[in-house]
Amino acid sequence: MKIKTVLIILLLIVIIFSGIRYLGICVSEKYDTQLEGLNPTTAQIKKAEKLKIKINRDKKITLSIIVISLLAIYPVSLIKK
């Protein structure tokens, strides 16, 4: 296989897995930080807030990886034989 083809396939795989990870993070955020109706204690509220901050950071990192991978496809496609 050509190096160009291999690089594009690898970038597409990274984009797909990052997209799946982003969806998983969104779903886990909904269930892990939901405290409504549970009569939470202050410790549980603080834990949920810390978890929400961590999840938001992970979402930003994942989106950054997707964007960088998408931007990297164009220069790779310009590689000559």
MARRO-966249 format. One record per atom (N, C-alpha, C, O, CB): atom name; residue in one letter; z negated, x negated, y. Coordinates in Angstrom, 1 decimal, always signed. Atoms other than C-alpha are relative to their C-alpha. Glycine has a CB too. Layout:
BEGIN
[CA, A, [Z, X, Y]];
...
// end
This chain:
BEGIN
[N, M, [+0.0, -0.8, -1.2]];
[CA, M, [+0.0, +0.0, +0.0]];
[C, M, [+0.0, -0.9, +1.2]];
[O, M, [-0.5, -2.0, +1.2]];
[CB, M, [-1.2, +1.0, +0.0]];
[N, K, [+0.0, +0.7, -1.2]];
[CA, K, [+0.6, -1.0, +3.5]];
[C, K, [-1.4, +0.0, +0.7]];
[O, K, [-2.2, +1.0, +0.4]];
[CB, K, [+1.0, +0.5, +1.0]];
[N, I, [+1.3, +0.0, -0.7]];
[CA, I, [-2.5, -2.0, +5.6]];
[C, I, [-0.1, +1.2, +1.0]];
[O, I, [-1.2, +1.7, +1.1]];
[CB, I, [-0.2, -1.3, +0.7]];
[N, K, [+0.1, -1.1, -0.9]];
[CA, K, [-1.6, +0.6, +8.1]];
[C, K, [-0.4, +1.3, -0.7]];
[O, K, [-1.2, +2.1, -0.2]];
[CB, K, [+1.4, +0.2, +0.7]];
[N, T, [+0.3, -1.2, +0.8]];
[CA, T, [-1.7, +3.4, +5.5]];
[C, T, [-1.4, +0.0, -0.4]];
[O, T, [-2.1, +1.0, -0.4]];
[CB, T, [+0.9, +0.1, -1.2]];
[N, V, [+1.4, +0.1, +0.5]];
[CA, V, [-5.0, +2.2, +4.1]];
[C, V, [-1.0, +0.2, +1.2]];
[O, V, [-1.9, +0.9, +1.0]];
[CB, V, [-0.3, -1.4, -0.6]];
[N, L, [+0.9, -0.2, -1.2]];
[CA, L, [-6.6, +2.0, +7.6]];
[C, L, [+0.0, +1.5, +0.4]];
[O, L, [-1.1, +2.0, +0.7]];
[CB, L, [+0.4, -0.9, +1.1]];
[N, I, [-0.1, -1.4, -0.4]];
[CA, I, [-5.4, +5.5, +8.5]];
[C, I, [-0.8, +0.9, -1.0]];
[O, I, [-1.5, +1.8, -0.7]];
[CB, I, [+1.4, +0.5, +0.1]];
[N, I, [+0.7, -0.8, +1.0]];
[CA, I, [-6.7, +6.9, +5.2]];
[C, I, [-1.5, -0.2, +0.1]];
[O, I, [-2.3, +0.8, +0.0]];
[CB, I, [+0.4, -0.4, -1.5]];
[N, L, [+1.4, +0.3, -0.2]];
[CA, L, [-10.1, +5.2, +5.7]];
[C, L, [-0.5, +0.7, +1.2]];
[O, L, [-1.6, +1.3, +1.2]];
[CB, L, [-0.2, -1.5, +0.1]];
[N, L, [+0.5, -0.7, -1.2]];
[CA, L, [-10.4, +6.6, +9.2]];
[C, L, [+0.0, +1.5, -0.2]];
[O, L, [-1.0, +2.2, +0.3]];
[CB, L, [+1.0, -0.3, +1.2]];
[N, L, [+0.0, -1.4, +0.3]];
[CA, L, [-9.5, +10.1, +8.0]];
[C, L, [-1.2, +0.4, -0.9]];
[O, L, [-1.9, +1.4, -0.7]];
[CB, L, [+1.3, +0.5, -0.7]];
[N, I, [+1.2, -0.2, +0.8]];
[CA, I, [-12.2, +9.8, +5.3]];
[C, I, [-1.3, +0.0, +0.8]];
[O, I, [-2.2, +0.8, +0.6]];
[CB, I, [+0.0, -1.0, -1.1]];
[N, V, [+1.1, +0.1, -0.9]];
[CA, V, [-14.7, +8.7, +7.9]];
[C, V, [-0.2, +1.3, +0.8]];
[O, V, [-1.3, +1.8, +1.0]];
[CB, V, [+0.1, -1.2, +0.9]];
[N, I, [+0.0, -1.2, -0.8]];
[CA, I, [-13.8, +11.7, +10.1]];
[C, I, [-0.5, +1.2, -0.9]];
[O, I, [-1.3, +2.0, -0.4]];
[CB, I, [+1.4, +0.3, +0.6]];
[N, I, [+0.4, -1.2, +0.9]];
[CA, I, [-14.1, +14.2, +7.2]];
[C, I, [-1.5, -0.1, -0.4]];
[O, I, [-2.2, +0.9, -0.3]];
[CB, I, [+0.9, +0.0, -1.3]];
[N, F, [+1.4, +0.1, +0.4]];
[CA, F, [-17.5, +12.8, +6.0]];
[C, F, [-0.9, +0.2, +1.2]];
[O, F, [-2.0, +0.8, +1.1]];
[CB, F, [-0.2, -1.3, -0.7]];
[N, S, [+0.8, -0.2, -1.2]];
[CA, S, [-18.8, +12.7, +9.6]];
[C, S, [-0.1, +1.5, +0.4]];
[O, S, [-1.1, +1.9, +0.8]];
[CB, S, [+0.5, -0.9, +1.1]];
[N, G, [+0.0, -1.4, -0.3]];
[CA, G, [-17.7, +16.3, +10.1]];
[C, G, [-1.0, +0.8, -0.9]];
[O, G, [-1.7, +1.7, -0.5]];
[CB, G, [+1.4, +0.5, -0.1]];
[N, I, [+0.9, -0.7, +1.0]];
[CA, I, [-19.5, +17.4, +6.9]];
[C, I, [-1.5, -0.3, +0.4]];
[O, I, [-2.3, +0.6, +0.3]];
[CB, I, [+0.3, -0.5, -1.4]];
[N, R, [+1.4, +0.4, -0.4]];
[CA, R, [-22.6, +15.4, +8.0]];
[C, R, [-0.5, +0.8, +1.3]];
[O, R, [-1.6, +1.2, +1.3]];
[CB, R, [-0.1, -1.5, +0.2]];
[N, Y, [+0.3, -0.7, -1.2]];
[CA, Y, [-22.5, +17.1, +11.4]];
[C, Y, [-0.4, +1.4, -0.3]];
[O, Y, [-1.3, +2.0, +0.3]];
[CB, Y, [+1.1, -0.1, +1.1]];
[N, L, [+0.3, -1.4, +0.4]];
[CA, L, [-22.4, +20.6, +9.9]];
[C, L, [-1.3, +0.0, -0.7]];
[O, L, [-2.1, +1.0, -0.5]];
[CB, L, [+1.1, +0.5, -0.9]];
[N, G, [+1.3, +0.1, +0.7]];
[CA, G, [-25.3, +19.6, +7.6]];
[C, G, [-1.2, -0.2, +1.0]];
[O, G, [-2.2, +0.5, +0.8]];
[CB, G, [+0.0, -1.1, -1.0]];
[N, I, [+1.0, +0.2, -1.0]];
[CA, I, [-27.3, +18.4, +10.6]];
[C, I, [-0.3, +1.3, +0.8]];
[O, I, [-1.4, +1.7, +1.0]];
[CB, I, [+0.4, -1.1, +1.0]];
[N, C, [+0.1, -1.3, -0.7]];
[CA, C, [-26.6, +21.7, +12.4]];
[C, C, [-0.8, +1.0, -0.8]];
[O, C, [-1.7, +1.7, -0.2]];
[CB, C, [+1.3, +0.5, +0.4]];
[N, V, [+0.7, -0.9, +0.8]];
[CA, V, [-27.8, +23.7, +9.5]];
[C, V, [-1.5, -0.4, -0.2]];
[O, V, [-2.4, +0.5, -0.1]];
[CB, V, [+0.7, +0.1, -1.4]];
[N, S, [+1.4, +0.5, +0.2]];
[CA, S, [-30.9, +21.6, +8.9]];
[C, S, [-0.8, +0.2, +1.3]];
[O, S, [-2.0, +0.5, +1.2]];
[CB, S, [-0.1, -1.4, -0.4]];
[N, E, [+0.7, -0.2, -1.3]];
[CA, E, [-31.8, +21.9, +12.6]];
[C, E, [-0.5, +1.4, +0.1]];
[O, E, [-1.6, +1.7, +0.5]];
[CB, E, [+0.9, -0.3, +1.2]];
[N, K, [+0.3, -1.5, +0.0]];
[CA, K, [-31.8, +25.7, +12.3]];
[C, K, [-1.2, +0.3, -0.8]];
[O, K, [-2.1, +1.0, -0.4]];
[CB, K, [+1.2, +0.8, -0.4]];
[N, Y, [+1.1, -0.3, +0.9]];
[CA, Y, [-34.2, +25.7, +9.4]];
[C, Y, [-1.2, -0.8, +0.1]];
[O, Y, [-2.3, -0.4, -0.1]];
[CB, Y, [+0.5, +0.0, -1.5]];
[N, D, [+1.1, +0.9, -0.1]];
[CA, D, [-36.3, +22.7, +10.0]];
[C, D, [-0.9, +0.2, +1.2]];
[O, D, [-2.1, -0.1, +1.2]];
[CB, D, [+0.4, -1.4, -0.1]];
[N, T, [+0.7, -0.1, -1.2]];
[CA, T, [-37.3, +23.5, +13.5]];
[C, T, [-0.4, +1.5, +0.4]];
[O, T, [-0.8, +1.7, +1.5]];
[CB, T, [+0.8, -0.6, +1.1]];
[N, Q, [+0.3, -1.4, -0.2]];
[CA, Q, [-37.7, +27.3, +13.2]];
[C, Q, [-1.5, +0.3, -0.3]];
[O, Q, [-1.9, +0.1, -1.4]];
[CB, Q, [+0.9, +0.9, -0.9]];
[N, L, [+1.4, -0.3, +0.2]];
[CA, L, [-41.3, +28.3, +13.8]];
[C, L, [-0.3, +1.4, +0.4]];
[O, L, [-1.5, +1.8, +0.4]];
[CB, L, [-0.8, -1.0, +0.9]];
[N, E, [+0.3, -1.4, -0.4]];
[CA, E, [-40.9, +31.9, +15.0]];
[C, E, [-0.6, +0.8, -1.1]];
[O, E, [-0.1, +0.8, -2.2]];
[CB, E, [+1.3, +0.6, +0.5]];
[N, G, [+0.7, -0.9, +0.9]];
[CA, G, [-43.2, +34.3, +13.3]];
[C, G, [-0.9, -0.6, -1.0]];
[O, G, [-1.5, +0.0, -1.9]];
[CB, G, [+1.1, +0.8, -0.8]];
[N, L, [+0.8, +0.7, +0.9]];
[CA, L, [-45.1, +31.6, +11.5]];
[C, L, [-1.4, -0.3, +0.6]];
[O, L, [-2.3, -0.8, -0.1]];
[CB, L, [+0.6, -1.3, -0.4]];
[N, N, [+1.3, +0.3, -0.7]];
[CA, N, [-48.0, +31.4, +14.0]];
[C, N, [-0.3, -1.5, -0.1]];
[O, N, [-1.3, -1.8, -0.7]];
[CB, N, [-1.1, +0.9, -0.6]];
[N, P, [+0.2, +1.5, +0.2]];
[CA, P, [-47.6, +27.6, +14.3]];
[C, P, [-1.2, -0.6, +0.8]];
[O, P, [-1.6, +0.0, +1.8]];
[CB, P, [+1.3, -0.6, +0.4]];
[N, T, [+1.0, +0.8, -0.7]];
[CA, T, [-50.3, +25.2, +15.2]];
[C, T, [+0.6, -1.0, +1.0]];
[O, T, [+1.9, -1.1, +1.0]];
[CB, T, [-0.9, -0.7, -1.0]];
[N, T, [-0.6, +0.9, -1.0]];
[CA, T, [-49.9, +22.7, +18.0]];
[C, T, [+0.6, -1.2, -0.7]];
[O, T, [+1.6, -1.8, -0.3]];
[CB, T, [-1.1, -0.5, +1.0]];
[N, A, [-0.5, +1.2, +0.8]];
[CA, A, [-49.4, +19.9, +15.4]];
[C, A, [+1.4, +0.4, -0.6]];
[O, A, [+2.3, -0.5, -0.5]];
[CB, A, [-1.0, -0.3, -1.2]];
[N, Q, [-1.3, -0.4, +0.5]];
[CA, Q, [-46.5, +21.9, +13.8]];
[C, Q, [+1.0, +0.1, +1.1]];
[O, Q, [+2.2, -0.3, +0.9]];
[CB, Q, [-0.1, +1.3, -0.7]];
[N, I, [-0.9, -0.1, -1.1]];
[CA, I, [-45.0, +22.5, +17.2]];
[C, I, [+0.4, -1.4, +0.5]];
[O, I, [+1.6, -1.6, +0.7]];
[CB, I, [-0.7, +0.7, +1.2]];
[N, K, [-0.3, +1.4, -0.4]];
[CA, K, [-45.2, +18.8, +18.1]];
[C, K, [+1.0, -0.7, -1.0]];
[O, K, [+1.9, -1.4, -0.7]];
[CB, K, [-1.3, -0.9, +0.2]];
[N, K, [-0.8, +0.5, +1.1]];
[CA, K, [-43.7, +17.9, +14.7]];
[C, K, [+1.4, +0.5, +0.1]];
[O, K, [+2.4, -0.2, +0.0]];
[CB, K, [-0.6, +0.3, -1.4]];
[N, A, [-1.4, -0.6, -0.1]];
[CA, A, [-40.8, +20.3, +15.2]];
[C, A, [+0.7, -0.5, +1.2]];
[O, A, [+1.9, -0.7, +1.2]];
[CB, A, [-0.2, +1.6, +0.2]];
[N, E, [-0.6, +0.5, -1.2]];
[CA, E, [-40.2, +19.0, +18.7]];
[C, E, [+0.5, -1.4, -0.2]];
[O, E, [+1.6, -1.8, +0.2]];
[CB, E, [-1.0, +0.0, +1.2]];
[N, K, [-0.4, +1.3, +0.4]];
[CA, K, [-40.0, +15.4, +17.4]];
[C, K, [+1.2, +0.0, -0.9]];
[O, K, [+2.1, -0.7, -0.8]];
[CB, K, [-1.2, -0.8, -0.6]];
[N, L, [-1.1, -0.1, +0.9]];
[CA, L, [-37.7, +16.5, +14.6]];
[C, L, [+1.2, +0.5, +0.7]];
[O, L, [+2.3, +0.0, +0.4]];
[CB, L, [-0.4, +1.0, -1.1]];
[N, K, [-1.1, -0.5, -0.8]];
[CA, K, [-35.5, +18.3, +17.1]];
[C, K, [+0.6, -1.1, +0.8]];
[O, K, [+1.9, -1.2, +0.9]];
[CB, K, [-0.4, +1.2, +0.9]];
[N, I, [-0.5, +1.1, -0.7]];
[CA, I, [-35.2, +15.2, +19.2]];
[C, I, [+0.8, -1.0, -0.9]];
[O, I, [+1.9, -1.5, -0.6]];
[CB, I, [-1.2, -0.8, +0.7]];
[N, K, [-0.7, +0.9, +1.0]];
[CA, K, [-34.3, +13.1, +16.1]];
[C, K, [+1.3, +0.6, -0.4]];
[O, K, [+2.3, -0.1, -0.6]];
[CB, K, [-0.9, -0.2, -1.2]];
[N, I, [-1.3, -0.7, +0.4]];
[CA, I, [-31.7, +15.7, +15.0]];
[C, I, [+1.0, +0.0, +1.1]];
[O, I, [+2.2, -0.3, +0.8]];
[CB, I, [-0.3, +1.5, -0.4]];
[N, N, [-1.0, +0.1, -1.1]];
[CA, N, [-30.1, +15.8, +18.5]];
[C, N, [+0.6, -1.4, +0.1]];
[O, N, [+1.8, -1.6, +0.4]];
[CB, N, [-0.7, +0.4, +1.3]];
[N, R, [-0.5, +1.4, +0.0]];
[CA, R, [-29.9, +12.0, +18.4]];
[C, R, [+1.0, -0.2, -1.1]];
[O, R, [+2.1, -0.9, -0.9]];
[CB, R, [-1.1, -1.0, -0.1]];
[N, D, [-0.9, +0.2, +1.2]];
[CA, D, [-28.3, +12.1, +14.9]];
[C, D, [+1.4, +0.8, +0.3]];
[O, D, [+2.4, +0.3, -0.1]];
[CB, D, [-0.6, +0.5, -1.2]];
[N, K, [-1.2, -0.8, -0.3]];
[CA, K, [-25.8, +14.8, +16.2]];
[C, K, [+0.9, -0.8, +0.9]];
[O, K, [+2.1, -0.9, +0.8]];
[CB, K, [-0.4, +1.3, +0.6]];
[N, K, [-0.7, +0.8, -1.0]];
[CA, K, [-24.8, +12.6, +19.1]];
[C, K, [+0.7, -1.2, -0.7]];
[O, K, [+1.8, -1.6, -0.4]];
[CB, K, [-0.9, -0.5, +1.1]];
[N, I, [-0.6, +1.2, +0.7]];
[CA, I, [-24.3, +9.5, +16.8]];
[C, I, [+1.2, +0.5, -0.8]];
[O, I, [+2.2, -0.2, -0.9]];
[CB, I, [-1.1, -0.6, -0.8]];
[N, T, [-1.1, -0.5, +0.9]];
[CA, T, [-22.2, +11.6, +14.4]];
[C, T, [+1.2, +0.3, +0.8]];
[O, T, [+2.3, +0.0, +0.4]];
[CB, T, [-0.5, +1.2, -0.8]];
[N, L, [-1.2, -0.4, -0.8]];
[CA, L, [-20.0, +13.0, +17.1]];
[C, L, [+0.6, -1.2, +0.6]];
[O, L, [+1.9, -1.3, +0.7]];
[CB, L, [-0.5, +0.9, +1.2]];
[N, S, [-0.5, +1.2, -0.5]];
[CA, S, [-19.6, +9.5, +18.6]];
[C, S, [+0.9, -0.7, -1.1]];
[O, S, [+2.0, -1.2, -0.8]];
[CB, S, [-1.1, -1.0, +0.4]];
[N, I, [-0.8, +0.6, +1.1]];
[CA, I, [-18.4, +8.2, +15.2]];
[C, I, [+1.3, +0.8, -0.2]];
[O, I, [+2.4, +0.2, -0.4]];
[CB, I, [-0.8, +0.0, -1.3]];
[N, I, [-1.2, -0.8, +0.2]];
[CA, I, [-15.9, +11.1, +14.9]];
[C, I, [+1.0, -0.3, +1.2]];
[O, I, [+2.2, -0.5, +0.9]];
[CB, I, [-0.3, +1.5, +0.0]];
[N, V, [-0.9, +0.2, -1.1]];
[CA, V, [-14.5, +10.5, +18.4]];
[C, V, [+0.6, -1.4, +0.0]];
[O, V, [+1.7, -1.6, +0.2]];
[CB, V, [-0.8, +0.1, +1.4]];
[N, I, [-0.5, +1.4, +0.1]];
[CA, I, [-14.2, +6.7, +17.9]];
[C, I, [+1.0, -0.1, -1.1]];
[O, I, [+2.0, -0.8, -0.9]];
[CB, I, [-1.2, -1.0, -0.3]];
[N, S, [-0.9, +0.0, +1.1]];
[CA, S, [-12.5, +7.3, +14.6]];
[C, S, [+1.3, +0.6, +0.4]];
[O, S, [+2.4, +0.2, +0.1]];
[CB, S, [-0.5, +0.7, -1.2]];
[N, L, [-1.2, -0.7, -0.5]];
[CA, L, [-10.1, +9.7, +16.2]];
[C, L, [+0.8, -0.9, +1.0]];
[O, L, [+2.0, -0.9, +0.9]];
[CB, L, [-0.3, +1.3, +0.7]];
[N, L, [-0.6, +0.8, -0.9]];
[CA, L, [-9.4, +7.3, +19.0]];
[C, L, [+0.6, -1.3, -0.7]];
[O, L, [+1.6, -1.8, -0.2]];
[CB, L, [-0.9, -0.5, +1.1]];
[N, A, [-0.4, +1.2, +0.7]];
[CA, A, [-8.9, +4.4, +16.5]];
[C, A, [+1.3, +0.3, -0.8]];
[O, A, [+2.1, -0.6, -1.1]];
[CB, A, [-1.0, -0.5, -0.9]];
[N, I, [-1.2, -0.3, +0.7]];
[CA, I, [-6.1, +6.3, +14.7]];
[C, I, [+1.3, -0.4, +0.7]];
[O, I, [+2.2, -0.9, +0.2]];
[CB, I, [+0.0, +1.5, -0.4]];
[N, Y, [-1.2, +0.3, -0.8]];
[CA, Y, [-3.6, +5.8, +17.6]];
[C, Y, [+0.3, -1.5, -0.1]];
[O, Y, [+1.5, -1.8, -0.4]];
[CB, Y, [-0.2, +0.5, +1.4]];
[N, P, [-0.4, +1.4, +0.0]];
[CA, P, [-3.8, +2.0, +17.8]];
[C, P, [+0.4, -0.5, -1.4]];
[O, P, [+1.3, -1.3, -1.6]];
[CB, P, [-1.2, -0.9, +0.4]];
[N, V, [-0.4, +0.3, +1.3]];
[CA, V, [-3.6, +1.8, +14.0]];
[C, V, [+1.4, +0.4, -0.3]];
[O, V, [+2.2, -0.2, -1.0]];
[CB, V, [-1.0, +0.6, -1.0]];
[N, S, [-1.4, -0.5, +0.2]];
[CA, S, [-0.5, +3.9, +14.0]];
[C, S, [+1.0, -0.8, +0.7]];
[O, S, [+2.2, -0.8, +0.3]];
[CB, S, [+0.1, +1.5, +0.4]];
[N, L, [-0.9, +0.9, -0.7]];
[CA, L, [+1.1, +1.4, +16.4]];
[C, L, [+0.2, -1.3, -0.7]];
[O, L, [+1.1, -2.1, -0.3]];
[CB, L, [-0.5, -0.2, +1.4]];
[N, I, [-0.2, +1.2, +0.7]];
[CA, I, [+0.8, -1.4, +13.9]];
[C, I, [+1.4, -0.1, -0.6]];
[O, I, [+1.8, +0.9, -1.2]];
[CB, I, [-1.1, -0.2, -1.1]];
[N, K, [-1.4, +0.1, +0.5]];
[CA, K, [+4.2, -2.7, +13.0]];
[C, K, [-0.1, -0.5, -1.4]];
[O, K, [-1.1, -1.1, -1.9]];
[CB, K, [+0.9, -0.9, +0.9]];
[N, K, [-0.1, +0.4, +1.4]];
[CA, K, [+5.3, -3.5, +9.5]];
[C, K, [-0.2, -1.5, -0.2]];
[O, K, [-0.2, -2.0, -1.3]];
[CB, K, [+1.4, +0.3, -0.6]];
// end
